[in-house]
Amino acid sequence: MSIRREPMILGCADGRHPRRTIPREVSVIDLKPACTAMTSVLAHDGESQLDARTRCTEFAVRDLIDHVAAVAHGFSALARAEADATTMLTTAELRGAWLATVAEHVRDLGAAWDDRAAWPGTSTGGGVELANEVWGRIALTGVT
């Protein structure tokens, strides 16, 4: 994953229009309320419910928690421009009170995207370059 945080640059390569940097406002979304709601769900989920089916019958509760764990871990690293943003974390890798560990990662996700520095610029993940504003919105959908 490569991460570039820079203002928008306008201009032409042929020199007819000088290149100039345009500072731009970025949309910042507060992910903390969604993260708080998700940690509440994780706190009420018991080990006995992990193999229960969800409304999407091909997925068990465990599968959805795996997804939340991966989103929280990866998108927290992305917000901080950390190299390990592509490392996926699954519940199989967590030991002990793993639901509490996933909840900790979810809280960290909210904190990471609370930093205004996470929102401007672009990042490339999975071979796709997107504005960090878009990555932040994707992170939000991962915990809602």
C-alpha positions as CSV (number, residue, x, y, z in Angstrom):
1,M,0.0,0.0,0.0
2,S,1.4,3.4,-1.0
3,I,0.2,6.5,0.7
4,R,0.5,10.0,-0.6
5,R,-0.8,13.0,1.3
6,E,-0.6,16.2,-0.7
7,P,-2.7,19.1,-1.8
8,M,-4.3,19.1,-5.2
9,I,-2.0,20.4,-8.0
10,L,-3.4,22.0,-11.1
11,G,-1.7,22.9,-14.3
12,C,-0.6,21.6,-17.7
13,A,2.6,19.8,-18.5
14,D,3.0,21.9,-21.7
15,G,3.6,25.0,-19.6
16,R,0.6,27.0,-21.0
17,H,-0.9,27.1,-17.5
18,P,1.5,27.2,-14.6
19,R,1.3,24.5,-12.1
20,R,-0.2,25.7,-8.8
21,T,-1.2,24.1,-5.6
22,I,-4.8,24.4,-4.5
23,P,-5.4,23.9,-0.8
24,R,-8.7,22.1,-0.5
25,E,-11.1,21.4,2.3
26,V,-11.6,17.8,2.9
27,S,-14.7,16.2,4.4
28,V,-14.1,14.7,7.8
29,I,-16.5,12.2,9.2
30,D,-16.6,11.3,12.8
31,L,-16.3,7.5,12.9
32,K,-16.4,7.4,16.7
33,P,-20.2,7.0,17.1
34,A,-20.3,4.1,14.7
35,C,-17.3,2.6,16.4
36,T,-18.9,3.0,19.8
37,A,-22.0,1.2,18.6
38,M,-19.9,-1.6,17.2
39,T,-18.0,-2.1,20.4
40,S,-21.3,-2.3,22.2
41,V,-22.4,-5.1,19.9
42,L,-19.1,-6.9,20.5
43,A,-19.5,-6.5,24.3
44,H,-22.9,-8.3,24.1
45,D,-21.8,-11.0,21.7
46,G,-20.9,-14.3,23.5
47,E,-18.7,-17.1,22.3
48,S,-21.8,-19.3,22.1
49,Q,-23.2,-17.1,19.4
50,L,-20.2,-17.1,17.1
51,D,-21.4,-19.9,14.9
52,A,-24.9,-18.6,14.6
53,R,-26.1,-17.6,11.1
54,T,-26.7,-14.0,10.2
55,R,-29.4,-12.6,7.8
56,C,-26.9,-13.4,5.1
57,T,-27.1,-17.1,5.7
58,E,-23.7,-17.9,4.1
59,F,-22.0,-16.0,7.0
60,A,-21.8,-16.8,10.6
61,V,-21.4,-14.2,13.3
62,R,-17.7,-15.2,13.5
63,D,-17.3,-14.2,9.8
64,L,-18.7,-10.8,10.4
65,I,-16.5,-10.2,13.4
66,D,-13.5,-11.3,11.3
67,H,-14.5,-8.7,8.7
68,V,-14.8,-6.0,11.4
69,A,-11.4,-7.0,12.9
70,A,-9.8,-6.7,9.4
71,V,-11.5,-3.4,8.6
72,A,-10.6,-1.9,12.0
73,H,-6.9,-3.0,11.9
74,G,-6.3,-2.2,8.3
75,F,-8.1,1.1,8.1
76,S,-6.5,2.3,11.3
77,A,-3.1,1.7,9.8
78,L,-4.2,3.4,6.5
79,A,-5.3,6.5,8.4
80,R,-1.9,6.7,10.1
81,A,-0.1,6.0,6.8
82,E,1.5,2.9,8.4
83,A,3.1,0.3,6.2
84,D,1.2,-2.7,7.7
85,A,-2.2,-1.4,6.5
86,T,-2.4,-4.4,4.1
87,T,-2.0,-6.9,7.0
88,M,-5.3,-8.5,7.6
89,L,-6.2,-9.5,11.2
90,T,-8.6,-12.3,11.8
91,T,-10.1,-13.7,14.9
92,A,-8.1,-16.9,14.4
93,E,-5.0,-14.8,15.2
94,L,-6.4,-13.3,18.4
95,R,-5.9,-15.0,21.7
96,G,-7.7,-14.9,25.0
97,A,-10.5,-12.3,25.2
98,W,-10.4,-11.8,21.4
99,L,-13.8,-10.0,21.3
100,A,-12.3,-7.3,23.6
101,T,-9.3,-7.1,21.4
102,V,-11.5,-6.6,18.3
103,A,-13.3,-3.9,20.3
104,E,-10.0,-2.3,21.1
105,H,-9.1,-2.2,17.3
106,V,-12.5,-0.7,16.6
107,R,-12.0,2.1,19.1
108,D,-8.6,2.6,17.6
109,L,-10.2,3.0,14.1
110,G,-12.4,5.8,15.4
111,A,-9.4,7.5,17.0
112,A,-7.2,7.1,13.9
113,W,-9.7,8.7,11.6
114,D,-10.4,11.5,14.2
115,D,-7.0,12.9,13.2
116,R,-7.7,15.5,10.5
117,A,-4.3,14.6,8.9
118,A,-5.8,11.2,7.9
119,W,-8.3,12.7,5.4
120,P,-6.4,14.8,2.8
121,G,-4.4,13.2,0.0
122,T,-4.7,9.8,-1.7
123,S,-3.8,6.2,-0.9
124,T,-3.4,3.1,-2.9
125,G,-4.7,-0.2,-1.6
126,G,-5.3,-3.4,-3.5
127,G,-4.0,-1.7,-6.7
128,V,-6.7,1.1,-6.5
129,E,-5.9,4.7,-5.7
130,L,-8.6,6.6,-4.0
131,A,-8.9,9.8,-2.1
132,N,-8.4,9.3,1.7
133,E,-11.9,10.8,2.1
134,V,-13.2,7.8,0.2
135,W,-11.1,5.4,2.3
136,G,-12.5,7.0,5.4
137,R,-16.1,6.5,4.1
138,I,-15.3,2.8,3.3
139,A,-14.0,2.4,6.9
140,L,-17.2,3.8,8.2
141,T,-19.3,1.3,6.2
142,G,-17.1,-1.5,7.5
143,V,-18.3,-0.9,11.1
144,T,-21.9,0.0,10.4
